[in-house]
Amino acid sequence: MIVKEDFFLRKYNELNVSLNKVQKQAVQHTKGALLLLASPGSGKTTTIIMRIGYLVEVKGILPERIKGVTFSKASAEDMKSRFARFFPDLPPVDFSTIHSLAFSIVRDYCYQQGITYTLIEGSIDPSSDLDPAYANKKMLLRTLFQKHNKEAITDDQLEELTGYISFIKNKLLKRSNWSSVPCDVPNAEEIFADYEDSKAKNPNRLLLDYDDMLTLANEALTVNERLLKKYQQKYDYMLTDESQDTSLVQHAIIEKLVKEHGNLCVVADDDQSIYTWRAAEPQYLIDFKKVYPKAEILMMEQNYRSTPQIVDAANQFIKRNKNRYDKNMYTENKNGEKIVIKVFPDYEDQSRYIGQQLAALTNYSDAAVLYRTNSSAILLMNELDRADIPFYMKDSDHRFFSHWIVEDILNFMRLSFNDKRADIFEQIHMKCKGYITKQQMIQAKQVPGKDSIFDKLINHVQLKDYQIKQVKSLKQTFNLMKNEAPYPVIKLIRERGGYDKALENMSQRLGFSMDYLKDVLMTLEEIARKEETMKGFAARLKHLESLLKTSKFNKNKQAVTLSTLHSSKGLEFKKVYLMDLIADVIPSKSDLKESDEGNREPLEEAARLFYVGMTRAEEHLELLSYRMRNGKATKPSMFLLNVNHIINPPEEMQKDTSIDARAVPHNPNALTKVSELEVGKIVKHRVFGTGEILGFAEEGLEIRFSKGTKKLSIEMCLTMGLLEPEN
């Protein structure tokens, strides 16, 4: 057996692995519960592997008596390969996901009970004797949605419904509490109940989804003492990684398995908990000592990844969150560049700028562009493709290209080539001028002959005078579209064709987000700008969709990484660009609304998400925003303002000694929210007097006063109550 000093020295000589004081403490803590809070870039995986090697080589624990539980299959494989590299002479340690562990428990439980089961996730097994409607989770949910709502479910609704079901199961909510979980899918609660009944229809043959693996494993360990003892005695030590993303049912399983020996190492970072919408329980970490009273809590705060400029700003930023452990991330790395904040005149300028910056790189894999939602990536992807910059899109979402607005625009264009196509007009007649009813459309389709659909409506269907006028105008619009380039065609569709007005009516009636619909249209316009023909535009959309699907093959190649902030966790790059940093994107409207109503958790999670994005950068970090989108003025993200306040001391405090933060009296009329800062609004500043808000700049808020325009820190104005509306 190796003594501990020899252990650390040998690993240093073999692998050049040198641990700091806290890392060594974590490695040597081998009895009882340990909560290891690992800041970004703090050498978490190295510490975990060294701890397991220490248990084997120094403490004499057999590798098969150690269980490592990871967040994903990729993480489990990474742990296995690293352990083999660090300790090539040792037998492997069992690393797996929590779902894999739960599956083993369920398999044993069902065997003991004489129950057969079928997993209904993924593709359908062709050899299965199940009714196809029940053999696949998504197919079953589609069937049940149709049954309860008399219409087909959309992809967005299916995603929300599966998320709703998963959330409830992972939270271990009882049937009586299902209604407390919000879901916009019609009759979601009834569909869920029907779904559960359908899966359990045959008590001797259960149909299970991935979440059932967890809930059934937890139930089995609760009711079956023999099974519980088997798994408690199988491992002497357990370790869970990325535990800030662990759900209540997952925590419950681990609690049961370690109850006898208590040797549990939980590795997590409460500041990187970004999956509460998937039922993650970050509060469990805050309350860790309530579950494990004798647990030791260690904080790995030294960052080995990033420059002091990035680490210091990220550390100060996340400290604004209240419900967290009081950690202080720091680094001893060399000084680097200042964080760059850029505010562009318009949304489109952002993608062009990123494309220009990436084109100058010699190694594309050094860079990543991060965003909150996948829709942000479409324009960027178009820009990169035109610049011949290869990219890898992590967890790509193809739904943009199948969005009904995209299909509508293509149908308008198709009809401009052949206005006799009543079948195409039928798809869009409710979304353009004319106000043609469904019954009138049926009548027009029944008119024989080869006249245009517009002539059939005017000459053969009884229309009201205003309808005739609108249909004639619509016919003229389609004539104008012929042989036009796709960009002006989309403008004609939106304006003369009445499409925008129809969307506004639909949004009011059905609760759609008009801003989102306009974003889709604006993206299509940008893609259309460089196309000469409508056929070329349609081909471009097909090309981009294909490119999106094949980008996964660029992983680990010379390619820029495009990723949502959620999917970026665990990654690191020399250069990182955070885009679309405007109000209502991050944090979202709902985050701010919840905060205004007294629930700060969504806002704090959004801050953690932003923090994750910042800490992906090693050397160069840029935060990007813009002043205009879809012809409307935007407001910068409050998080962008927070960071700007950290790295650029506000002008008021620098130049005006008459303002003392400690001496400013409370002003009950002061503006306190970014949403109250509207372009054109007249405001009164404590020092500079009355002025007009001109817009938002990189430095903050631009206000024109009688003695000139000033650029002020928005955060300073709001937190110190320096501005109030001029009555």
Secondary structure, 3 states (H helix, E strand, C coil): CCCHHHHHHHHHHHHCCCCCHHHHHHHHCCCCCEEEEECCCCCHHHHHHHHHHHHHHCCCCCHHHEEEEECCHHHHHHHHHHHHHHCCCCCCCEEEEHHHHHHHHHHHHHHHHCCEEEECCCCCCCCCCCCCCCCCHHHHHHHHHHHHHCCCCCHHHHHHHHHHHHHHHHCCCCHHHHHHCCCCCCCHHHHHHHHHHHHCCCCCEEEECHHHHHHHHHHHHHHCHHHHHHHHCCCCEEEECCHHHCEHHHHHHHHHHHCCCCCEEEEECHHHCCCHHHCECHHHHHCHHHHCCCCEEEEECECCCCCHHHHHHHHHHHCCCCCCCCCCCECCCCCCCCCEEEEEEEHHHHHHHHHHHHHCCCCHHHEEEEECCHHHHHHHHHHHHHCCCCEEECCCCCHHHHCHHHHHHHHHHHHHHCCCCHHHHHHHHHHCCCCCCHHHHHHHHCCCCCCCHHHHHHHHCCCCHHHHHHHHHHHHHHHHHCCCCHHHHHHHHHCCCCHHHHHHHHHHHHCCCHHHHHHHHHHHHHHHCCCCCHHHHHHHHHHHHHHHHHHHHHCCCCCEEEEECHHHCCCCEEEEEECCCECECCCEHHHHHHHHCCCCHHHHHHHHHHHHHHCCEEEEEEEEEEEEECCEECCECHHHHHHHHHHCCCHHHHHCCCCCCCCCCCCCCCCCCHHHCCCCCEEEECCCEEEEEEEEECCEEEEEECCEEEEECHHHHHHCCCEEECC
